[in-house]
C-alpha cells in the first residue's frame, strides 16, 4: 500500500503550484486591466474638460459666426458640428478627433438681427 502512494506528495505539490500560478496570473491580468481602465477614464475626462473649455468659447460666438460654422468642421483636434433646427436655436456638438464619440453638446439661442 505504501508503494502505491509513493510520489503522490510530489504530484500534490505540482498540482498546488499549478493552481497557485494560475491564480497569480489571473490576479496580475486583472490588476493590469484595472490600471488601463483608470488611464482611459482619466484621458476621457481630460478630453471632456478641454472640449468643455472650447464650448465656452463657442458659446460666445455671435449669430454670424454660428451661421458661418454651420455643418461639420474640423476645429483643432475636434470635429465641431453646428446645426440650426429653428431660426433662433443652434445645436452645437463637439466630437473627439475620430468623430465617433460626442464629448459635449449644447443649444444656443441667438435672436435674429432686426434691420
ABEGO torsion letter per residue (X at the ends): XAAAABGAAAAAAAAAAAAAAAAAAAAAAAAAAAAAAAAAAAAAAAAAAAAAAAAAAAAABBAAAAAAABEBBBBEABBBBBBBABAABBBBBBBBAAGABBABBBBBBBBBBBX
